[in-house]
Structure formats: structure tokens, C-alpha cells
């Protein structure tokens, strides 16, 4: 396992991290613990969660993922060995996250409340990386898709107020570092501007979707990630499992995510399916597992700090982790580029 610096800190994180959003919905506590044990045995030290999890968001299950991680931390000890990343929800209509049944935003009071509740669920004294899950301001598709601009109006909490609250949590020792998620180039640079001009915490990472089917991060954000040391924690790197090839030709495997939760259709459109079929065939033509090829492509990118993988069973986890041993030849990379040029970003 390779380890990379988180932003401009001295904290090293594994080049592959473990996502946890299925724990408490598709996975039990025992299964979550088994995944964490296996991940640690194979060099992973980064675990990514959120107060929103598990997904899909539900009033009845919210917070279970954190609790599963917390029970594992208590049972295994050695908290210093692991990097726990979590997130505070942005503006939404959900009224079950905050005391008093108010809907969520990124105001100072709500950010600090979210931090304290997260610490309690996780059973830890600190969170290593605390990320803004999505912007408070009105944006199109979380602000991470530059292909279509749709101006929106609505209430918003100033970024400076959110960052100041996060700074308060840093000073209190409750979180170590700050990150973003589902953010745009403008939003990322605005956070950096406030950090540099007002002595607030510098964002160290950005967690956006990135895969063979969605490379929009490369437009604007990749340069920021490299020049400003705000590395990408890439999520949805298999396109919700689409790039494994398991959904091709209308297949719908039992217990797979897309058949279980019909609202997850981002990667199911005809153009995405066509591109996916070509990537899967490319992998097979070169004797590679399609999932491992897709993951290896993400991990090797110079702007990626960590590739956040996820799994609902141990076979998936083993296969995904094995991608760290896969090299991509020049001919494979050339073919990937040709597919991308002919069908760019079919699932942004």
C-alpha cells in the first residue's frame, strides 16, 4: 500500500481508503467490523463516513454507520493508527439531524452541533478530517458538474461563517483538519481565500465523484488540487458498481445497489451504459478484471490523494483492494483515452 500526504499536513493516508456508507443499511455491524479488519490487514488506514450515512438517507437509520465504526474502534483500540474522515451535511430539507427539528444548513451553531454529535456516535475524542458534505449555497448537482450551468437563487450561509466554525472545532481539538466534498472550483478557491486572508483552517482535501464515466473533476478542479495541495478523495470510482460490468445487458443482480434503490440512476443512462461496455471489454481484452482496471486508473492520477472504495461483501472488497497491484500499460491508457474522447463524461 502506498501512503500519500493529506494536503499540506504531515498526515499520511493510504492511497486506497474504505468507504462505509452501506453499513447499517446493506451491511450489519459484524460485516462492517469484518471489512475494517480486512482493510487494516491490507494497509488501509483511512475510513470515510458522514453524519448522513447510511445511504440512502433515512430518519430511522441515520447515524448507524458512525456507531458501527465507533464500536469497532472501542473493540480494537489503537485509535492513533487510523484516520477517520467524516462530514457535516449541507443545506437540506431534512429535519432529523439537528435538535429542535430544524432543517439543516452550515451555520456556526449547526456545524458545532454536528461535530459534537459525530464525536459521540464514533466514541472518539477527535475526528481527523471533517468535510463539508455539500455546499450550503444553491448549486447545480452539488457544484461538481461543470458541463451544465443552471443559475439558482436561494438562502445560503456565507462560506466564511462555516469555515470559522470549523476553525473553532479545530482549536478545541475536536477535529484536526478540514476538507470539502461535492464542491466546485469557485467554492474551493473561496475557502482557500478565507483561510489565507483571515487565518482560518486551510482545506486539505476535496471529496468528489471521479471515475472512467465521470472525469469532470479534471476540468478546473484537478489543477487546483495539484497547485494548492487540495488532493482528491475520489468517491463513486466504480460508478455505483456499473464499471464492474454487472449491470450490462439489462442484468440486475440480487442485492445490488441499483436494483435495491431505484433513485440511483446516475450511471444507468444509455450513453453511460455504452461507454461502460467499452471499458469492460477493454479490460477483458487485456486479461484484466474490469473493476480493478477502473480503480487502478483512478488511484494512479496525480491529483488523487486516496481512492475511496466500497463493498457490500468480502469478495468485492478483496477484488477492489487487489487493484493496488495492477499496472496499466501505455496501450491500455491510450485505449482508455480514446474511449473517453469519443464518449466523454456520460455520467456527470
C-alpha positions as CSV (number, residue, x, y, z in Angstrom):
1,X,0.0,0.0,0.0
2,X,1.2,3.5,-0.9
3,X,0.7,6.4,1.6
4,X,0.3,10.0,0.5
5,X,0.2,13.3,2.3
6,X,-3.1,14.8,3.1
7,X,-2.9,18.2,1.7
8,X,-0.1,20.3,3.3
9,X,-0.2,18.3,6.5
10,X,2.1,15.6,7.8
11,X,-0.7,13.1,7.9
12,X,-0.2,10.1,5.6
13,X,-3.3,8.3,4.3
14,X,-3.5,5.1,2.3
15,X,-3.8,5.6,-1.5
16,X,-7.0,3.4,-1.2
17,X,-9.5,4.3,1.6
18,X,-12.5,2.4,2.8
19,X,-16.0,3.9,2.3
20,X,-18.7,2.9,4.8
21,X,-22.0,4.2,3.6
22,X,-23.6,0.8,3.3
23,X,-23.0,-0.1,7.0
24,X,-26.3,0.0,8.9
25,X,-28.4,-0.5,5.7
26,X,-27.0,-3.2,3.4
27,X,-24.3,-4.3,5.9
28,X,-24.6,-5.4,9.5
29,X,-22.3,-4.3,12.4
30,X,-20.5,-7.6,12.2
31,X,-19.9,-7.2,8.5
32,X,-18.7,-3.6,8.9
33,X,-16.2,-4.8,11.5
34,X,-15.0,-7.6,9.3
35,X,-14.4,-5.2,6.4
36,X,-12.4,-2.8,8.7
37,X,-10.3,-5.7,10.0
38,X,-9.6,-6.9,6.5
39,X,-8.8,-3.4,5.3
40,X,-6.4,-2.7,8.1
41,X,-4.6,-6.1,7.4
42,X,-4.1,-4.9,3.8
43,X,-2.7,-1.5,4.7
44,X,-5.7,0.8,4.7
45,X,-5.7,3.5,7.4
46,X,-8.4,5.8,6.0
47,X,-12.1,5.3,6.8
48,X,-14.6,7.6,5.4
49,X,-18.0,8.2,7.0
50,X,-20.6,11.0,7.3
51,X,-23.4,12.0,9.7
52,X,-25.7,11.4,6.7
53,X,-24.9,7.7,6.5
54,X,-26.0,5.1,5.8
55,X,-27.2,5.8,2.2
56,X,-30.0,6.2,1.2
57,X,-30.6,8.8,3.9
58,X,-33.4,7.9,6.3
59,X,-34.6,9.3,9.6
60,X,-34.7,5.7,11.0
61,X,-31.1,4.7,10.2
62,X,-29.2,8.0,10.3
63,X,-26.0,7.7,12.4
64,X,-25.8,3.9,12.3
65,X,-22.7,3.9,10.2
66,X,-20.8,6.1,12.7
67,X,-22.0,3.8,15.6
68,X,-20.6,0.7,13.8
69,X,-17.2,2.4,13.3
70,X,-17.3,3.5,17.0
71,X,-17.9,0.0,18.3
72,X,-15.0,-1.2,16.2
73,X,-12.7,1.5,17.5
74,X,-13.6,0.6,21.1
75,X,-13.1,-3.1,20.5
76,X,-9.8,-2.8,18.6
77,X,-8.2,0.1,20.3
78,X,-5.1,1.9,18.8
79,X,-7.2,4.9,17.7
80,X,-3.9,6.7,16.7
81,X,-3.3,4.2,13.9
82,X,-6.4,5.2,11.9
83,X,-7.6,8.3,10.0
84,X,-11.3,8.8,10.5
85,X,-12.9,11.2,8.0
86,X,-16.5,12.4,8.4
87,X,-18.8,15.0,7.0
88,X,-21.4,17.6,8.0
89,X,-24.5,17.8,5.8
90,X,-25.1,20.9,3.8
91,X,-28.4,22.8,3.4
92,X,-31.3,20.3,3.0
93,X,-34.9,19.8,3.9
94,X,-34.1,17.0,6.4
95,X,-35.3,17.9,9.9
96,X,-33.9,14.9,11.9
97,X,-30.2,15.9,12.1
98,X,-30.4,18.8,14.5
99,X,-32.1,19.5,17.8
100,X,-35.4,21.1,17.6
101,X,-36.3,19.5,14.3
102,X,-34.9,22.3,12.2
103,X,-33.7,21.7,8.7
104,X,-30.0,21.7,8.0
105,X,-27.6,24.4,7.0
106,X,-23.9,25.2,7.5
107,X,-24.3,27.9,10.1
108,X,-21.9,28.1,13.1
109,X,-24.3,26.5,15.6
110,X,-25.2,23.7,13.3
111,X,-21.6,22.8,12.3
112,X,-20.6,22.7,16.0
113,X,-23.6,20.6,16.9
114,X,-22.8,18.2,14.1
115,X,-19.2,17.8,15.3
116,X,-20.2,17.1,18.9
117,X,-22.9,14.5,17.8
118,X,-20.4,12.8,15.5
119,X,-17.8,12.5,18.2
120,X,-20.4,10.9,20.4
121,X,-21.5,8.4,17.8
122,X,-18.0,7.5,16.9
123,X,-16.9,7.2,20.5
124,X,-13.7,9.2,19.9
125,X,-12.2,12.4,21.2
126,X,-11.3,13.7,17.7
127,X,-12.1,13.4,14.0
128,X,-9.0,13.5,11.8
129,X,-10.7,15.1,8.7
130,X,-14.0,16.9,8.8
131,X,-15.5,17.6,5.5
132,X,-18.4,19.8,4.3
133,X,-20.6,17.2,2.6
134,X,-22.0,19.6,0.0
135,X,-22.3,23.4,-0.3
136,X,-24.8,25.5,1.6
137,X,-25.4,27.8,-1.4
138,X,-27.8,26.8,-4.3
139,X,-25.8,24.9,-6.9
140,X,-26.3,22.5,-9.7
141,X,-25.6,18.9,-8.9
142,X,-23.6,19.7,-5.8
143,X,-21.5,22.1,-7.8
144,X,-19.2,19.4,-9.1
145,X,-20.6,19.2,-12.7
146,X,-19.3,21.9,-14.9
147,X,-21.0,20.6,-18.1
148,X,-24.3,22.4,-17.5
149,X,-24.7,25.7,-15.6
150,X,-28.0,26.4,-14.1
151,X,-28.1,29.6,-12.0
152,X,-30.1,29.3,-8.9
153,X,-31.3,31.6,-6.1
154,X,-31.9,30.9,-2.5
155,X,-30.7,31.3,1.1
156,X,-27.1,30.5,1.9
157,X,-24.7,30.7,4.9
158,X,-21.5,32.5,4.0
159,X,-18.5,30.2,3.5
160,X,-16.6,32.4,5.9
161,X,-19.1,31.6,8.7
162,X,-18.8,27.8,8.0
163,X,-15.0,27.9,7.9
164,X,-14.9,29.9,11.1
165,X,-17.0,27.4,12.9
166,X,-14.7,24.6,11.7
167,X,-11.8,26.6,12.9
168,X,-13.4,26.8,16.3
169,X,-13.6,23.0,16.4
170,X,-10.0,22.7,15.3
171,X,-8.9,25.0,18.2
172,X,-10.9,22.9,20.6
173,X,-9.1,19.8,19.4
174,X,-12.3,18.1,18.2
175,X,-11.2,17.9,14.6
176,X,-7.7,18.0,13.2
177,X,-8.1,19.1,9.5
178,X,-10.8,20.4,7.2
179,X,-12.0,19.2,3.8
180,X,-14.7,19.7,1.2
181,X,-16.9,17.4,-0.7
182,X,-19.1,17.9,-3.9
183,X,-17.6,21.3,-4.3
184,X,-16.9,23.5,-7.3
185,X,-13.7,25.3,-8.4
186,X,-15.2,28.6,-7.2
187,X,-16.2,27.2,-3.8
188,X,-12.8,25.6,-3.3
189,X,-10.9,28.7,-4.1
190,X,-13.2,30.8,-1.9
191,X,-12.5,28.5,1.1
192,X,-8.7,28.9,0.4
193,X,-9.0,32.6,0.1
194,X,-10.7,32.9,3.5
195,X,-8.1,30.6,5.0
196,X,-5.2,32.7,3.7
197,X,-6.7,36.2,4.4
198,X,-8.4,35.6,7.7
199,X,-6.2,33.0,9.5
200,X,-8.8,30.2,9.2
201,X,-8.1,26.5,8.6
202,X,-6.9,25.6,5.2
203,X,-8.9,22.9,3.4
204,X,-6.7,19.9,2.8
205,X,-8.8,17.7,0.5
206,X,-11.9,17.6,-1.7
207,X,-14.1,14.5,-2.0
208,X,-15.9,14.5,-5.3
209,X,-17.1,11.8,-7.7
210,X,-14.5,10.6,-10.1
211,X,-14.4,7.6,-12.4
212,X,-14.0,6.5,-16.0
213,X,-17.6,7.6,-16.5
214,X,-17.2,10.9,-14.8
215,X,-13.9,12.8,-15.2
216,X,-15.4,16.3,-14.8
217,X,-13.0,16.8,-11.9
218,X,-10.3,17.2,-14.5
219,X,-11.9,20.4,-15.7
220,X,-10.7,23.1,-13.3
221,X,-10.5,21.2,-10.1
222,X,-7.6,18.9,-10.9
223,X,-5.3,21.9,-11.4
224,X,-6.5,23.4,-8.1
225,X,-5.9,20.0,-6.4
226,X,-2.3,19.9,-7.5
227,X,-1.3,23.5,-7.3
228,X,-3.0,24.2,-4.0
229,X,-2.4,20.7,-2.4
230,X,-6.1,20.0,-2.0
231,X,-6.0,16.4,-3.2
232,X,-9.0,14.5,-4.4
233,X,-10.6,11.8,-2.2
234,X,-12.3,10.1,-5.1
235,X,-15.7,8.5,-4.5
236,X,-18.0,6.5,-6.7
237,X,-14.9,5.3,-8.5
238,X,-16.8,2.3,-9.9
239,X,-19.9,4.3,-10.8
240,X,-22.0,2.5,-8.2
241,X,-20.7,-0.8,-9.4
242,X,-21.5,-0.1,-13.0
243,X,-17.9,-0.4,-14.2
244,X,-17.7,-4.0,-12.9
245,X,-20.0,-4.9,-15.8
246,X,-22.6,-6.5,-13.6
247,X,-25.4,-4.3,-15.0
248,X,-24.7,-4.7,-18.7
249,X,-27.3,-6.1,-21.0
250,X,-30.1,-5.3,-18.5
251,X,-28.7,-7.5,-15.7
252,X,-29.9,-6.7,-12.2
253,X,-28.1,-8.9,-9.7
254,X,-29.9,-9.7,-6.5
255,X,-29.0,-7.3,-3.6
256,X,-27.1,-5.0,-5.9
257,X,-27.4,-1.3,-5.1
258,X,-29.1,0.0,-8.3
259,X,-32.0,-2.6,-8.2
260,X,-32.4,-2.1,-4.4
261,X,-32.6,1.7,-4.6
262,X,-34.2,2.8,-7.9
263,X,-33.4,6.5,-7.4
264,X,-29.7,5.8,-8.0
265,X,-29.9,6.1,-11.8
266,X,-26.9,8.4,-12.5
267,X,-24.9,5.7,-14.2
268,X,-27.8,3.9,-15.9
269,X,-28.4,6.2,-18.9
270,X,-27.9,4.8,-22.4
271,X,-24.6,6.7,-23.0
272,X,-23.1,5.6,-19.7
273,X,-24.0,2.0,-20.5
274,X,-22.4,2.2,-23.9
275,X,-19.2,3.6,-22.5
276,X,-19.2,1.2,-19.7
277,X,-19.5,-1.8,-22.1
278,X,-16.4,-0.5,-24.0
279,X,-14.4,-0.1,-20.8
280,X,-15.4,-3.6,-19.6
281,X,-14.5,-5.1,-23.0
282,X,-11.1,-3.3,-23.0
283,X,-10.3,-4.8,-19.6
284,X,-11.2,-8.3,-20.7
285,X,-9.3,-8.0,-23.9
286,X,-6.2,-7.3,-21.8
287,X,-6.9,-10.1,-19.3
288,X,-7.8,-7.7,-16.5
289,X,-10.7,-7.6,-14.1
290,X,-12.9,-4.6,-15.2
291,X,-13.3,-3.3,-11.7
292,X,-9.6,-3.4,-11.0
293,X,-8.8,-1.6,-14.2
294,X,-11.2,1.2,-13.4
295,X,-9.9,1.5,-9.8
296,X,-6.3,1.4,-10.9
297,X,-6.9,4.3,-13.3
298,X,-8.3,6.4,-10.5
299,X,-5.6,5.7,-8.0
300,X,-2.7,6.5,-10.4
301,X,-4.0,10.0,-11.1
302,X,-1.5,12.7,-9.8
303,X,-4.3,14.8,-8.3
304,X,-5.7,11.8,-6.3
305,X,-4.8,11.5,-2.6
306,X,-7.0,8.4,-1.9
307,X,-9.4,6.3,-3.9
308,X,-12.4,5.6,-1.6
309,X,-13.6,2.1,-2.4
310,X,-16.8,0.5,-1.0
311,X,-18.1,-3.1,-0.9
312,X,-21.1,-5.0,0.4
313,X,-19.2,-8.3,0.7
314,X,-15.7,-9.6,1.3
315,X,-15.3,-10.9,-2.2
316,X,-15.9,-7.4,-3.6
317,X,-13.5,-5.8,-1.0
318,X,-10.8,-8.3,-1.8
319,X,-11.1,-7.7,-5.6
320,X,-11.2,-3.9,-5.2
321,X,-8.2,-3.9,-2.9
322,X,-6.2,-6.0,-5.3
323,X,-6.4,-3.1,-7.8
324,X,-3.4,-1.6,-6.0
325,X,-1.2,-4.2,-7.6
326,X,-2.4,-3.6,-11.1
327,X,-0.3,-1.6,-13.5
328,X,-1.8,0.0,-16.6
329,X,0.2,-0.3,-19.8
330,X,0.6,2.5,-22.3
331,X,-1.6,0.7,-24.7
332,X,-4.4,0.4,-22.1
333,X,-4.1,4.0,-21.2
334,X,-4.2,5.0,-24.8
335,X,-7.4,3.0,-25.4
336,X,-9.0,4.5,-22.2
337,X,-8.2,7.9,-23.6
338,X,-9.8,7.0,-27.0
339,X,-13.0,5.8,-25.3
340,X,-13.1,9.0,-23.2
341,X,-12.6,11.3,-26.2
342,X,-15.4,9.6,-28.1
343,X,-17.9,9.4,-25.1
344,X,-16.7,12.0,-22.6
345,X,-18.3,12.0,-19.1
346,X,-21.5,10.2,-19.9
347,X,-22.5,10.1,-16.2
348,X,-21.5,13.5,-14.7
